[in-house]
Amino acid sequence: MPSPLKFTILGHDCESQARLGRIETPHGNFDTPAFMPVGTRAAVKGLTPQQVKSTGAQIVLANAYHLMLRPGEELIAQLGGLHRFMGWDGPILTDSGGYQAFSMADINSVDDDGVTFKSIIDGSSVHLSPERSIQVQNALGADIIMAFDDCPPSVDPSNARRHPNSQVVGGADGNEPDHAERLRVAHERTVRWLERGKAAHQRPDDQALFGIVQGGTDLDLRQGAVEAICNIDLPGYAIGGVAVGEGPALIRQVVEFTAPLLPGEKPRYLMGVGYEHDLVTAVRAGIDMFDCVLPTRNGRNALAFTRHGRLHLRNAQYRADEGTIDPACGCLTCAGGFSRAYLRYLFAAKEMLGPILVSVHNIHHFQCLMLDIRRAIREDSWPWLGQSWPVLDAAQPSDPAELIDSHPDV
């Protein structure tokens, strides 16, 4: 059966695993490496589809779990599918809901059959199995859909974003296993759930199903996961379970180890990452697709990304600053002449225009980075990229004022 997705590799970097490509879907094409803005609830927060397109974004992400709860996948299907419902005519990827088993660990329980949630809408009990996740995504109609996976803490749970009252069923006695056992259980479940999800997939001719490789920071487990997941023939594969509590060095180690093991002729997707230096590192390791809420989540909190570093627009130093966020930027915000002083005022006055304008700029910033990364691959000009993007020289120190969680809004 022909794949609903066509991936064409247009060039390779001579120094690294980076590659230039294009992915064709039933709703259009997008260039890779690609950065996907996150529209968890069928909307990139605060922005119209036209504003999102103005940033250069070619594909967006939505979340099956949230849309299943409200307004319901049946209603979206009745109204013409997700593309028509949200007014986005380009490619869409839907996440499976598996990440919510991690991020909402205080209101769910996980066992071999799936995840049972307490609905964030009305408190009712909701069960999400591999089959149910695929059923929801089939109804939504996204171009790329994700297999339901078990996302464990990447490192010791005390160092990851976990909730103390989470219920993760691992052994026969119902007790939570130690971390190594938890990783093993998650890996084995994810493989079994992928097999079940693929069998339940009713639209393989127009929706591309991607499998997800888990394994935490255990490289042996990552290798075993790649072998097991990629033994199931699919249009593409993803690396999951990173940026969920581990530091940048471990993220880099896992990505650089895992990415080259994935099939070279299929798209490779790194879920939930991240900052500019993380993206470049992952591209050089061979990753083709990314998603992250950092541009919009930080944009809603007055933090703007620039080629020289991040600006905290609530700071008093911008009170009378007539300059735009980035004078060299061509986004609607900067080209429109909105000053840093005006943006600071909007946040102080709690005007919704502030988050909108900074979010537009931030998404455009990451799309420009992708454009320049693609140029660096095509022209073998990585030194030029470093000169054009000083922020890549080193990771900026963490700032408590930033919301650094990079995974989909939950």
Secondary structure by P-SEA (a helix, b strand, c coil): ccccbbbbbccccccccccccccccccccccccbbbbbccccccccccaaaaaaacccbbbbbaaaaaaaccaaaaaaacccccccccccbbbbbccccccccccccccccccbbbbcccccccbbbbcaaaaaaaaaaacccbbbcbbbbccccccccccccccbbbbcccccccccaaaaaaaaaaaaaaaaaaaaaaccccccbbbbbbbbbcccaaaaaaaaaaaacccccccccccccccccaaaaaaaaaaccccccccbbbbbcccccaaaaaaaaaacccccccccaaaaaaaccccccccccccccccccccccccccccccccccccccaaaaaaaaaaccaaaaaaaaaaaaaaaaaaaaaaaaaaaaccaaaaaaacccccccccccccccccccccc
